[in-house]
């Protein structure tokens, strides 16, 4: 994605936080006709020996796993909080509206997970992310039911080979930060989360900086 230097985060902790707080991702591969094919799905993030690995699965009728099998290189995107940015945050009137957002793009190499026990372990990690108490119910459903459910999915591990983290919060316009943060703190869930990220990045009112928002 387009990465102006002032929006580019080089801190892996920012990427980890975003991927874990907003795990519903878009997995993008090329289909057999050469067009992008997209599956929207939750992913579990693991760190292994300094590398990031994303775990997920899709329904067996979904052809996406076949595309991963044929062409393992793919892209995964995560979209964090985002909100409208009003020009009224600036002290002068010669400004235009914009949009603030936090996003992650990962280039990945895919490996399919088809062994039932390995798929079961993968599912338990996703359960642990979203509803740990359900693990007991899953175990109590019986081997026959579990086998049937596991047979209906294909799991995959997506090793991240390149990661881009974009935090577009108007960092290059510090004269806007105080007003922008005040608006977001009174706003909806997305806006309040963006205000929290402004705190994380240490964004405070300061002298104006040059540059354009794009």
Backbone as a chain_set.jsonl record, in Angstrom:
{"seq": "XXXXXXXXXXXXXXXXXXXXXXXXXXXXXXXXXXXXXXXXXXXXXXXXXXXXXXXXXXXXXXXXXXXXXXXXXXXXXXXXXXXXXXXXXXXXXXXXXXXXXXXXXXXXXXXXXXXXXXXXXXXXXXXXXXXXXXXXXXXXXXXXXXXXXXXXXXXXXXXXXXXXXXXXXXXXXXXXXXXXXXXXXXXXXXXXXXXXXXXXXXXXXXXXXXXXXX", "coords": {"N": [[0.841, -1.192, 0.0], [0.271, 2.356, -0.332], [2.64, 4.283, 1.335], [3.298, 6.965, 2.974], [6.096, 8.468, 4.63], [5.533, 9.645, 7.154], [3.339, 8.277, 8.108], [4.09, 5.721, 8.427], [4.632, 2.951, 10.429], [7.247, 1.568, 12.273], [7.395, 0.02, 14.439], [7.034, -3.11, 15.717], [5.281, -3.753, 17.767], [3.051, -2.139, 17.456], [1.846, -3.218, 15.169], [1.281, -5.817, 16.078], [-0.562, -5.282, 18.135], [-2.698, -4.169, 16.651], [-3.415, -6.333, 14.923], [-4.26, -8.212, 16.764], [-6.296, -6.936, 18.186], [-8.055, -6.385, 16.168], [-8.908, -8.809, 14.594], [-10.348, -9.721, 12.398], [-9.878, -10.368, 9.17], [-8.847, -9.801, 5.711], [-8.178, -12.133, 3.307], [-6.279, -12.436, 0.464], [-5.922, -13.743, -2.693], [-4.757, -14.907, -5.924], [-7.065, -16.041, -8.297], [-7.952, -18.778, -10.541], [-8.346, -17.492, -12.897], [-6.794, -15.309, -12.877], [-7.665, -13.151, -11.447], [-8.102, -11.198, -8.416], [-9.028, -12.99, -5.492], [-11.035, -12.949, -2.688], [-11.305, -13.721, 0.727], [-13.04, -13.201, 3.691], [-12.199, -13.365, 7.033], [-11.578, -14.509, 10.441], [-8.357, -14.373, 11.981], [-5.708, -15.978, 13.757], [-2.983, -14.774, 15.507], [0.382, -15.694, 15.82], [3.643, -15.638, 17.291], [6.671, -16.836, 16.247], [9.836, -17.71, 16.874], [10.737, -15.104, 16.275], [9.326, -14.599, 13.968], [6.151, -13.789, 12.389], [3.151, -15.632, 12.331], [0.096, -16.438, 10.864], [-2.945, -17.981, 11.628], [-5.672, -19.749, 10.261], [-8.834, -20.731, 8.752], [-10.929, -22.103, 6.152], [-14.134, -22.893, 4.686], [-14.541, -26.099, 3.175], [-15.885, -26.159, 0.626], [-15.235, -23.627, -0.273], [-13.232, -22.268, -2.72], [-10.851, -21.092, -2.113], [-8.768, -22.323, -0.645], [-7.713, -24.051, -2.488], [-6.581, -22.293, -4.286], [-4.572, -21.256, -2.682], [-3.084, -23.536, -2.364], [-2.154, -23.946, -4.957], [-0.892, -21.538, -5.499], [0.965, -20.381, -3.253], [1.769, -17.863, -2.27], [0.385, -14.959, -0.905], [-1.773, -12.216, 0.126], [-2.603, -10.598, 3.145], [-4.874, -8.487, 4.772], [-5.539, -6.213, 7.42], [-7.915, -4.14, 8.949], [-7.988, -1.525, 11.115], [-9.363, 0.746, 13.59], [-11.228, 3.463, 12.14], [-12.129, 6.707, 10.829], [-13.993, 9.631, 9.892], [-12.365, 12.687, 9.104], [-12.645, 15.903, 9.978], [-12.27, 19.128, 8.416], [-12.429, 21.162, 10.252], [-10.709, 20.858, 12.348], [-8.45, 22.29, 11.975], [-6.653, 25.379, 12.459], [-6.914, 27.247, 10.432], [-8.85, 28.022, 7.422], [-8.3, 26.988, 4.932], [-8.468, 24.17, 4.165], [-9.223, 20.65, 3.625], [-11.661, 17.925, 3.889], [-10.793, 14.668, 5.248], [-9.746, 11.263, 5.896], [-9.115, 9.252, 8.67], [-7.205, 6.365, 9.545], [-6.168, 3.041, 10.533], [-4.09, 0.492, 9.386], [-3.034, -2.766, 8.32], [-0.928, -4.529, 6.135], [-0.006, -7.669, 5.019], [2.348, -9.687, 3.408], [2.272, -13.075, 2.634], [3.249, -16.548, 2.983], [1.625, -19.486, 2.298], [0.7, -22.493, 3.997], [-1.057, -25.459, 3.862], [-3.277, -26.931, 6.267], [-4.334, -29.951, 6.93], [-4.537, -32.255, 8.443], [-6.595, -33.844, 10.824], [-6.152, -33.64, 13.668], [-4.342, -31.538, 13.82], [-5.88, -29.514, 12.718], [-7.838, -29.369, 14.676], [-6.325, -28.4, 16.849], [-5.71, -25.897, 15.805], [-8.272, -24.74, 15.635], [-8.889, -24.596, 18.349], [-7.152, -22.61, 19.181], [-8.231, -20.351, 17.914], [-10.72, -20.359, 19.184], [-9.828, -19.83, 21.75], [-9.078, -17.182, 21.429], [-11.495, -15.818, 21.176], [-13.725, -16.91, 22.583], [-13.08, -18.457, 25.136], [-14.453, -20.186, 27.077], [-16.036, -21.765, 25.412], [-14.509, -23.863, 24.554], [-14.752, -26.09, 26.22], [-17.367, -26.919, 25.65], [-17.032, -27.575, 22.952], [-15.306, -29.782, 23.174], [-17.054, -31.509, 24.372], [-18.854, -32.283, 22.438], [-18.505, -34.651, 21.152], [-16.695, -37.244, 19.371], [-17.561, -38.056, 16.806], [-19.173, -35.939, 15.854], [-17.289, -33.848, 15.96], [-15.368, -34.801, 14.157], [-16.839, -34.704, 11.795], [-17.272, -31.934, 11.542], [-14.625, -31.033, 11.359], [-13.874, -32.229, 8.997], [-15.106, -30.666, 7.19], [-13.698, -28.354, 6.778], [-10.736, -26.55, 5.723], [-7.647, -25.946, 7.04], [-5.084, -23.395, 7.447], [-1.725, -22.207, 7.631], [-0.214, -19.096, 7.656], [2.652, -17.732, 6.903], [4.199, -14.748, 7.658], [5.953, -12.803, 5.457], [6.505, -10.253, 4.741], [5.669, -7.146, 6.176], [3.528, -4.392, 6.457], [2.702, -1.529, 8.209], [0.402, 0.903, 8.651], [-0.348, 3.914, 10.114], [-2.476, 6.233, 9.992], [-2.87, 9.17, 11.127], [-2.784, 11.888, 10.881], [-0.232, 12.771, 11.578], [1.652, 14.551, 10.567], [0.603, 17.058, 10.796], [0.682, 18.704, 13.297], [-0.559, 20.958, 14.384], [-3.198, 20.403, 14.349], [-3.777, 18.458, 16.196], [-4.747, 18.681, 18.925], [-7.422, 19.601, 18.678], [-8.456, 17.609, 17.028], [-8.168, 15.282, 18.605], [-9.854, 15.947, 20.752], [-12.364, 15.946, 19.496], [-12.533, 13.255, 18.663], [-12.455, 11.907, 21.123], [-14.987, 12.359, 22.105], [-16.55, 10.944, 20.427], [-17.764, 8.136, 18.444], [-17.234, 4.529, 18.893], [-15.077, 3.778, 17.199], [-13.836, 6.272, 16.836], [-13.124, 6.971, 19.453], [-11.265, 4.992, 19.929], [-9.297, 5.704, 18.101], [-8.477, 8.098, 19.27], [-7.254, 7.047, 21.521], [-5.1, 5.772, 20.296], [-3.733, 8.003, 19.423], [-2.747, 8.902, 21.84], [-1.052, 6.728, 22.381], [0.878, 7.08, 20.403], [1.995, 9.394, 21.235], [1.042, 11.875, 20.387], [0.782, 15.255, 20.442], [-0.215, 18.721, 20.689], [1.754, 20.847, 18.752], [4.396, 22.674, 17.071], [3.572, 23.669, 13.679], [3.973, 21.403, 10.927], [5.461, 20.708, 7.706], [3.898, 19.351, 4.711], [1.591, 17.114, 3.011], [-1.648, 15.631, 3.352], [-2.482, 12.466, 2.262]], "CA": [[0.0, 0.0, 0.0], [0.997, 3.62, -0.337], [3.147, 4.504, 2.686], [4.077, 8.171, 3.274], [6.958, 8.192, 5.781], [4.985, 10.085, 8.437], [2.291, 7.348, 8.545], [4.658, 4.371, 8.461], [5.09, 2.505, 11.742], [8.297, 0.543, 12.252], [7.345, -0.65, 15.738], [6.217, -4.328, 15.594], [4.229, -3.799, 18.8], [1.856, -1.512, 16.898], [1.221, -4.196, 14.277], [0.744, -6.907, 16.899], [-1.772, -4.794, 18.805], [-3.774, -4.04, 15.67], [-3.853, -7.63, 14.424], [-4.946, -8.935, 17.83], [-7.524, -6.237, 18.545], [-8.939, -6.382, 14.99], [-8.437, -10.025, 13.914], [-11.134, -10.078, 11.216], [-8.968, -9.959, 8.098], [-9.14, -10.153, 4.316], [-7.147, -12.954, 2.676], [-6.382, -12.123, -0.958], [-5.101, -14.576, -3.572], [-5.146, -14.894, -7.324], [-7.818, -17.234, -8.68], [-7.439, -19.437, -11.737], [-8.496, -16.614, -14.056], [-5.871, -14.198, -12.72], [-8.292, -12.061, -10.696], [-8.005, -11.36, -6.96], [-10.113, -13.695, -4.817], [-10.959, -12.47, -1.309], [-12.091, -14.355, 1.79], [-13.025, -12.444, 4.947], [-12.12, -14.403, 8.063], [-10.738, -14.204, 11.604], [-7.057, -15.035, 11.993], [-4.994, -16.019, 15.037], [-1.584, -14.376, 15.337], [1.41, -16.293, 16.671], [5.024, -15.24, 17.061], [7.521, -18.026, 16.308], [11.253, -17.44, 16.61], [10.884, -13.799, 15.658], [8.455, -14.46, 12.797], [4.715, -13.795, 12.602], [2.395, -16.646, 11.608], [-1.347, -16.263, 11.004], [-3.655, -19.253, 11.509], [-7.084, -19.594, 9.925], [-9.423, -21.846, 8.003], [-12.097, -21.779, 5.332], [-14.981, -24.038, 4.371], [-13.992, -26.891, 2.07], [-16.415, -25.736, -0.677], [-14.607, -22.366, -0.676], [-12.061, -22.635, -3.535], [-9.653, -20.324, -1.759], [-7.671, -23.177, -0.206], [-7.083, -24.601, -3.697], [-5.727, -21.239, -4.835], [-3.385, -21.217, -1.824], [-2.295, -24.738, -2.661], [-1.498, -23.759, -6.257], [-0.083, -20.306, -5.464], [1.014, -20.139, -1.805], [2.003, -16.464, -1.883], [-0.876, -14.231, -0.842], [-1.775, -10.989, 0.912], [-3.608, -10.485, 4.2], [-5.02, -7.123, 5.26], [-6.324, -5.946, 8.623], [-8.322, -2.745, 9.067], [-8.273, -1.135, 12.479], [-10.353, 1.821, 13.678], [-11.141, 4.492, 11.104], [-13.154, 7.717, 11.032], [-13.951, 10.88, 9.135], [-11.549, 13.763, 9.672], [-13.217, 17.182, 9.557], [-11.301, 20.23, 8.276], [-12.555, 22.137, 11.34], [-9.649, 20.651, 13.343], [-7.332, 23.185, 11.682], [-6.903, 26.778, 12.841], [-7.211, 28.041, 9.244], [-9.963, 27.481, 6.642], [-7.846, 26.445, 3.648], [-8.265, 22.732, 4.387], [-10.262, 19.78, 3.061], [-11.915, 16.726, 4.702], [-9.967, 13.486, 4.994], [-10.142, 10.066, 6.65], [-8.037, 8.637, 9.439], [-7.367, 4.907, 9.64], [-5.015, 2.212, 10.86], [-4.193, -0.685, 8.525], [-1.894, -3.685, 8.195], [-0.857, -5.405, 4.959], [1.002, -8.724, 5.173], [2.62, -10.68, 2.375], [2.368, -14.341, 3.359], [3.398, -17.836, 2.306], [0.611, -20.354, 2.9], [0.826, -23.943, 4.108], [-2.357, -26.016, 4.238], [-3.355, -27.789, 7.447], [-5.431, -30.875, 6.626], [-4.618, -33.306, 9.454], [-7.676, -33.505, 11.764], [-5.648, -33.205, 14.975], [-3.741, -30.212, 13.645], [-7.002, -28.575, 12.548], [-8.465, -29.214, 15.992], [-5.469, -27.487, 17.62], [-5.87, -24.578, 15.217], [-9.568, -24.224, 16.056], [-8.842, -24.262, 19.779], [-6.477, -21.318, 19.32], [-9.21, -19.332, 17.556], [-11.684, -20.331, 20.285], [-9.164, -19.151, 22.86], [-9.055, -15.741, 21.154], [-12.798, -15.161, 21.135], [-14.658, -17.412, 23.588], [-12.417, -19.602, 25.768], [-15.332, -21.18, 27.701], [-16.633, -22.667, 24.433], [-13.632, -25.023, 24.34], [-15.326, -27.243, 26.937], [-18.524, -27.385, 24.884], [-16.516, -28.221, 21.747], [-14.804, -31.111, 23.553], [-18.171, -32.356, 24.768], [-19.763, -32.58, 21.332], [-18.291, -36.022, 20.703], [-15.724, -37.416, 18.284], [-18.219, -38.146, 15.502], [-19.551, -34.59, 15.435], [-16.069, -33.083, 15.732], [-14.76, -35.289, 12.916], [-17.643, -34.19, 10.689], [-17.001, -30.515, 11.414], [-13.25, -30.857, 10.902], [-13.791, -32.659, 7.6], [-15.722, -29.647, 6.351], [-12.858, -27.162, 6.666], [-9.306, -26.685, 5.443], [-6.889, -24.949, 7.787], [-3.835, -22.949, 6.827], [-0.78, -21.337, 8.318], [0.256, -18.047, 6.755], [3.883, -17.144, 7.423], [4.351, -13.374, 7.184], [7.286, -12.54, 4.909], [6.649, -8.788, 4.7], [4.579, -6.523, 6.916], [3.408, -2.939, 6.388], [1.787, -0.997, 9.219], [0.114, 2.305, 8.356], [-1.121, 4.598, 11.141], [-2.752, 7.539, 9.355], [-3.513, 9.965, 12.166], [-2.437, 13.297, 10.684], [0.977, 13.041, 12.363], [2.429, 15.645, 9.981], [-0.114, 18.312, 11.031], [0.513, 18.778, 14.756], [-1.441, 22.049, 14.789], [-4.569, 19.879, 14.376], [-3.92, 17.305, 17.089], [-5.571, 18.913, 20.108], [-8.826, 19.65, 18.27], [-8.801, 16.288, 16.496], [-8.302, 14.355, 19.729], [-11.044, 16.329, 21.512], [-13.529, 15.466, 18.743], [-12.582, 11.791, 18.689], [-12.752, 11.439, 22.474], [-16.43, 12.485, 22.321], [-17.215, 10.303, 19.3], [-18.182, 6.732, 18.506], [-16.203, 3.582, 19.347], [-13.901, 3.913, 16.339], [-13.174, 7.54, 17.092], [-12.482, 6.905, 20.775], [-10.075, 4.151, 19.8], [-8.284, 6.518, 17.426], [-7.942, 9.013, 20.273], [-6.338, 6.251, 22.333], [-3.883, 5.58, 19.505], [-2.997, 9.26, 19.452], [-1.988, 8.854, 23.097], [0.003, 5.729, 22.211], [1.927, 7.638, 19.54], [2.517, 10.613, 21.829], [0.683, 13.01, 19.541], [0.335, 16.437, 21.193], [-0.152, 19.968, 19.913], [3.126, 21.351, 18.609], [4.56, 23.587, 15.943], [3.142, 23.099, 12.406], [4.972, 20.736, 10.074], [5.103, 20.743, 6.287], [3.496, 18.091, 4.134], [0.206, 17.01, 2.61], [-2.334, 14.387, 3.724], [-2.972, 11.745, 1.097]], "C": [[0.883, 1.251, 0.0], [1.358, 3.974, 1.101], [3.949, 5.804, 2.781], [4.884, 7.958, 4.552], [6.34, 8.562, 7.125], [3.867, 9.194, 8.945], [2.828, 5.924, 8.732], [5.171, 4.028, 9.854], [6.133, 1.408, 11.573], [8.337, -0.239, 13.561], [6.468, -1.893, 15.628], [5.094, -4.405, 16.622], [2.948, -3.154, 18.298], [1.108, -2.506, 16.012], [0.579, -5.328, 15.066], [-0.556, -6.472, 17.57], [-2.942, -4.716, 17.827], [-4.312, -5.394, 15.218], [-4.61, -8.424, 15.488], [-6.253, -8.262, 18.243], [-8.537, -6.22, 17.404], [-8.59, -7.589, 14.115], [-9.233, -10.418, 12.673], [-10.45, -9.491, 9.986], [-9.545, -10.276, 6.727], [-7.944, -10.904, 3.755], [-7.338, -12.85, 1.166], [-5.393, -12.969, -1.745], [-5.538, -14.367, -5.017], [-5.914, -16.17, -7.637], [-7.272, -17.794, -9.991], [-7.596, -18.598, -13.004], [-7.563, -15.409, -13.978], [-6.463, -12.998, -12.015], [-8.107, -12.27, -9.199], [-9.252, -12.066, -6.416], [-9.956, -13.404, -3.328], [-11.859, -13.292, -0.405], [-11.92, -13.524, 3.059], [-13.134, -13.442, 6.094], [-11.312, -13.931, 9.264], [-9.434, -14.988, 11.53], [-6.437, -14.933, 13.38], [-3.522, -15.72, 14.774], [-0.694, -15.101, 16.331], [2.763, -15.7, 16.305], [5.911, -16.461, 17.278], [8.944, -17.653, 15.907], [11.469, -16.131, 15.861], [10.045, -13.575, 14.416], [6.997, -14.407, 13.233], [4.086, -14.878, 11.738], [0.922, -16.428, 11.912], [-2.036, -17.602, 10.741], [-5.125, -18.994, 11.209], [-7.599, -20.807, 9.182], [-10.565, -21.322, 7.151], [-12.896, -23.052, 5.102], [-14.41, -24.785, 3.162], [-14.586, -26.507, 0.713], [-15.841, -24.409, -1.169], [-13.34, -22.701, -1.466], [-10.763, -21.966, -3.095], [-8.49, -21.217, -1.352], [-6.963, -23.809, -1.408], [-6.166, -23.56, -4.349], [-4.449, -21.11, -4.007], [-2.47, -22.413, -2.092], [-1.512, -24.558, -3.961], [-0.531, -22.582, -6.245], [0.001, -19.861, -4.002], [1.216, -18.683, -1.391], [0.686, -15.695, -1.968], [-0.687, -12.96, -0.022], [-2.895, -11.062, 1.937], [-3.659, -9.031, 4.643], [-5.886, -7.098, 6.514], [-6.666, -4.464, 8.631], [-8.696, -2.465, 10.514], [-9.331, -0.042, 12.524], [-10.13, 2.861, 12.59], [-12.299, 5.464, 11.297], [-12.934, 8.899, 10.103], [-13.1, 11.903, 9.885], [-12.041, 15.095, 9.119], [-12.133, 18.246, 9.403], [-11.389, 21.248, 9.414], [-11.513, 21.924, 12.444], [-8.479, 21.613, 13.138], [-7.664, 24.619, 12.106], [-7.213, 27.682, 11.661], [-8.261, 27.336, 8.397], [-9.539, 26.807, 5.341], [-7.488, 24.968, 3.79], [-9.422, 21.94, 3.787], [-10.493, 18.595, 3.992], [-10.966, 15.596, 4.332], [-10.507, 12.324, 5.821], [-8.924, 9.553, 7.402], [-8.294, 7.143, 9.55], [-6.047, 4.255, 10.019], [-5.156, 0.915, 10.075], [-2.886, -1.464, 8.518], [-2.022, -4.44, 6.881], [0.282, -6.391, 5.178], [1.136, -9.505, 3.875], [2.907, -11.989, 3.09], [2.67, -15.494, 2.405], [2.525, -18.84, 3.035], [1.029, -21.816, 2.904], [-0.514, -24.493, 4.576], [-2.23, -26.913, 5.46], [-4.569, -28.686, 7.249], [-5.563, -32.018, 7.628], [-5.668, -32.929, 10.494], [-7.184, -33.018, 13.123], [-5.041, -31.807, 14.9], [-4.83, -29.157, 13.453], [-7.699, -28.33, 13.874], [-7.646, -28.263, 16.87], [-5.616, -26.048, 17.12], [-7.188, -23.948, 15.668], [-9.564, -23.814, 17.521], [-8.122, -22.932, 20.019], [-7.421, -20.169, 18.962], [-10.285, -19.21, 18.632], [-11.106, -19.576, 21.468], [-9.113, -17.643, 22.675], [-10.402, -15.085, 21.437], [-13.809, -15.646, 22.179], [-14.075, -18.65, 24.265], [-13.365, -20.612, 26.422], [-15.96, -22.158, 26.711], [-15.788, -23.916, 24.204], [-14.192, -26.27, 25.026], [-16.527, -27.802, 26.185], [-18.074, -28.131, 23.625], [-16.03, -29.632, 22.061], [-15.944, -32.057, 23.884], [-19.11, -32.752, 23.649], [-19.572, -33.984, 20.765], [-17.396, -36.107, 19.483], [-16.386, -37.426, 16.913], [-18.59, -36.769, 14.965], [-18.308, -33.765, 15.099], [-15.411, -33.492, 14.422], [-15.509, -34.739, 11.7], [-17.359, -32.709, 10.46], [-15.595, -30.27, 10.847], [-13.086, -31.25, 9.439], [-14.332, -31.594, 6.66], [-14.899, -28.385, 6.188], [-11.444, -27.539, 6.225], [-8.604, -25.565, 6.21], [-5.663, -24.508, 7.01], [-3.031, -22.115, 7.803], [-0.211, -20.366, 7.292], [1.479, -17.376, 7.381], [4.077, -15.763, 6.811], [5.793, -13.156, 6.728], [7.561, -11.045, 4.764], [5.442, -8.173, 5.377], [4.654, -5.009, 6.773], [2.359, -2.494, 7.396], [1.622, 0.501, 8.981], [-0.804, 2.872, 9.43], [-1.36, 6.023, 10.653], [-3.575, 8.386, 10.318], [-3.093, 11.436, 12.091], [-1.189, 13.713, 11.478], [1.742, 14.27, 11.868], [1.744, 17.004, 10.143], [-0.355, 18.502, 12.523], [-0.377, 19.916, 15.219], [-2.902, 21.598, 14.898], [-4.826, 18.907, 15.526], [-4.844, 17.54, 18.271], [-7.056, 18.904, 19.762], [-9.306, 18.289, 17.777], [-9.049, 15.288, 17.627], [-9.556, 14.668, 20.547], [-12.314, 15.845, 20.827], [-13.652, 13.953, 18.853], [-12.911, 11.249, 20.078], [-14.246, 11.497, 22.785], [-17.23, 11.684, 21.294], [-17.632, 8.861, 19.544], [-17.0, 5.835, 18.897], [-14.93, 3.694, 18.52], [-13.125, 5.177, 16.665], [-12.476, 7.549, 18.45], [-11.228, 6.043, 20.728], [-8.948, 4.906, 19.089], [-7.665, 7.53, 18.389], [-6.952, 8.299, 21.18], [-5.023, 6.015, 21.596], [-3.066, 6.864, 19.43], [-2.179, 9.371, 20.738], [-0.811, 7.898, 22.974], [1.189, 6.296, 21.424], [2.504, 8.939, 20.082], [2.208, 11.849, 21.026], [0.103, 14.126, 20.394], [0.438, 17.659, 20.298], [1.272, 20.49, 19.912], [3.186, 22.295, 17.44], [4.131, 22.921, 14.642], [4.315, 22.459, 11.666], [4.508, 20.761, 8.632], [4.664, 19.374, 5.83], [2.017, 18.092, 3.786], [-0.36, 15.664, 3.039], [-2.883, 13.718, 2.493], [-3.305, 10.323, 1.45]], "O": [[2.077, 1.194, 0.294], [0.498, 3.971, 1.982], [5.175, 5.761, 2.679], [4.389, 7.318, 5.479], [6.582, 7.887, 8.126], [3.466, 9.326, 10.101], [2.091, 5.03, 9.15], [6.033, 4.72, 10.396], [5.931, 0.448, 10.829], [9.222, -1.071, 13.761], [5.256, -1.757, 15.459], [4.072, -5.047, 16.381], [1.858, -3.582, 18.68], [-0.115, -2.623, 16.094], [-0.535, -5.751, 14.759], [-1.537, -7.216, 17.571], [-4.05, -5.151, 18.144], [-5.525, -5.585, 15.137], [-5.495, -9.215, 15.163], [-7.212, -8.941, 18.609], [-9.736, -6.06, 17.636], [-8.042, -7.426, 13.025], [-8.845, -11.347, 11.964], [-10.443, -8.277, 9.785], [-10.582, -10.926, 6.6], [-6.83, -10.381, 3.729], [-8.416, -13.138, 0.647], [-4.187, -12.924, -1.503], [-6.558, -13.733, -5.289], [-5.471, -17.263, -7.285], [-6.246, -17.332, -10.489], [-7.054, -18.941, -14.055], [-7.533, -14.583, -14.89], [-5.845, -11.934, -11.98], [-7.97, -13.409, -8.752], [-10.376, -11.776, -6.825], [-8.875, -13.588, -2.767], [-13.024, -13.533, -0.72], [-10.803, -13.188, 3.451], [-14.049, -14.264, 6.125], [-10.457, -13.055, 9.132], [-9.412, -16.131, 11.072], [-6.613, -13.939, 14.085], [-2.897, -16.345, 13.917], [-0.972, -15.125, 17.53], [2.998, -15.311, 15.161], [5.909, -17.053, 18.357], [9.216, -17.325, 14.752], [12.277, -16.056, 14.935], [10.048, -12.477, 13.861], [6.638, -14.908, 14.299], [4.432, -15.033, 10.567], [0.537, -16.254, 13.069], [-1.745, -18.274, 9.751], [-5.749, -18.13, 11.824], [-6.882, -21.792, 9.006], [-11.099, -20.24, 7.395], [-12.391, -24.157, 5.301], [-13.866, -24.172, 2.243], [-13.859, -26.525, -0.28], [-15.947, -24.095, -2.355], [-12.45, -23.361, -0.929], [-9.698, -22.246, -3.645], [-7.341, -20.913, -1.673], [-5.762, -24.073, -1.357], [-5.114, -23.898, -4.893], [-3.371, -20.882, -4.555], [-1.245, -22.301, -2.049], [-0.354, -24.964, -4.058], [0.514, -22.617, -6.895], [-0.81, -19.048, -3.56], [0.867, -18.308, -0.271], [-0.03, -15.768, -2.967], [0.408, -12.668, 0.458], [-3.996, -11.525, 1.64], [-2.621, -8.408, 4.864], [-6.84, -7.865, 6.644], [-5.81, -3.624, 8.351], [-9.603, -3.087, 11.068], [-10.12, 0.086, 11.588], [-9.0, 3.112, 12.172], [-13.332, 5.099, 11.859], [-11.833, 9.126, 9.601], [-13.112, 11.976, 11.114], [-11.873, 15.382, 7.934], [-11.178, 18.268, 10.179], [-10.518, 22.11, 9.534], [-11.437, 22.722, 13.379], [-7.618, 21.745, 14.008], [-8.829, 25.015, 12.108], [-7.728, 28.783, 11.856], [-8.54, 26.16, 8.63], [-10.346, 26.122, 4.713], [-6.345, 24.571, 3.563], [-10.475, 22.5, 3.48], [-9.625, 18.278, 4.805], [-10.405, 15.575, 3.236], [-11.602, 12.406, 6.377], [-7.836, 9.435, 6.838], [-9.44, 6.702, 9.637], [-4.97, 4.828, 9.851], [-6.22, 0.297, 10.09], [-1.799, -0.91, 8.683], [-3.099, -4.936, 6.547], [1.405, -5.992, 5.486], [0.134, -9.939, 3.307], [3.689, -12.024, 4.04], [2.393, -15.433, 1.207], [2.66, -19.028, 4.244], [1.628, -22.312, 1.95], [-1.05, -24.035, 5.585], [-1.209, -27.571, 5.661], [-5.706, -28.234, 7.383], [-6.596, -32.687, 7.662], [-5.645, -31.809, 11.004], [-7.748, -32.074, 13.675], [-5.21, -30.997, 15.811], [-4.718, -28.041, 13.961], [-8.108, -27.205, 14.164], [-8.213, -27.414, 17.558], [-5.644, -25.105, 17.911], [-7.228, -22.775, 16.038], [-10.163, -22.805, 17.892], [-8.451, -22.21, 20.961], [-7.415, -19.132, 19.625], [-10.717, -18.105, 18.961], [-11.794, -18.784, 22.112], [-9.106, -16.9, 23.656], [-10.457, -13.939, 21.883], [-14.661, -14.871, 22.614], [-14.519, -19.768, 24.003], [-13.104, -21.812, 26.331], [-16.372, -23.252, 27.097], [-16.297, -24.923, 23.712], [-14.116, -27.372, 24.482], [-16.692, -29.019, 26.091], [-18.636, -29.166, 23.266], [-16.305, -30.569, 21.312], [-15.823, -33.269, 23.701], [-20.071, -33.484, 23.883], [-20.396, -34.452, 19.98], [-17.336, -35.186, 18.668], [-15.842, -36.871, 15.958], [-18.362, -36.459, 13.796], [-18.272, -33.07, 14.083], [-14.949, -32.641, 13.662], [-14.896, -34.357, 10.703], [-17.219, -32.273, 9.318], [-15.4, -29.421, 9.978], [-12.263, -30.679, 8.724], [-14.046, -31.618, 5.463], [-15.34, -27.44, 5.534], [-11.023, -28.689, 6.34], [-8.927, -24.389, 6.048], [-5.253, -25.153, 6.045], [-3.568, -21.423, 8.667], [0.216, -20.761, 6.207], [1.347, -16.55, 8.284], [4.116, -15.622, 5.588], [6.732, -13.304, 7.51], [8.714, -10.625, 4.674], [4.316, -8.626, 5.177], [5.718, -4.415, 6.947], [1.252, -3.031, 7.425], [2.578, 1.268, 9.093], [-1.91, 2.372, 9.635], [-0.537, 6.91, 10.878], [-4.805, 8.331, 10.327], [-3.052, 12.135, 13.103], [-1.094, 14.834, 11.977], [2.403, 14.951, 12.653], [2.269, 18.009, 9.664], [-1.504, 18.462, 12.964], [-0.905, 19.866, 16.329], [-3.738, 22.305, 15.46], [-5.977, 18.569, 15.8], [-5.656, 16.671, 18.591], [-7.857, 18.281, 20.459], [-10.425, 17.87, 18.073], [-10.027, 14.541, 17.601], [-10.247, 13.751, 20.989], [-13.241, 15.384, 21.492], [-14.736, 13.428, 19.104], [-13.585, 10.225, 20.191], [-14.722, 10.756, 23.645], [-18.459, 11.739, 21.292], [-17.825, 8.428, 20.68], [-15.91, 6.322, 19.194], [-13.829, 3.705, 19.07], [-11.897, 5.153, 16.76], [-11.37, 8.073, 18.582], [-10.243, 6.332, 21.409], [-7.778, 4.758, 19.444], [-6.463, 7.79, 18.329], [-5.931, 8.87, 21.565], [-3.954, 6.055, 22.204], [-1.837, 6.815, 19.38], [-1.055, 9.873, 20.725], [0.298, 8.212, 23.407], [2.347, 6.026, 21.741], [3.396, 9.527, 19.471], [3.014, 12.778, 20.978], [-0.954, 13.959, 21.003], [1.108, 17.626, 19.265], [1.916, 20.563, 20.958], [2.158, 22.675, 16.879], [4.306, 21.711, 14.501], [5.462, 22.896, 11.759], [3.31, 20.827, 8.358], [4.992, 18.361, 6.449], [1.274, 18.973, 4.219], [0.363, 14.669, 3.084], [-3.663, 14.316, 1.753], [-3.736, 9.558, 0.588]]}, "num_chains": 1, "name": "protein.A"}
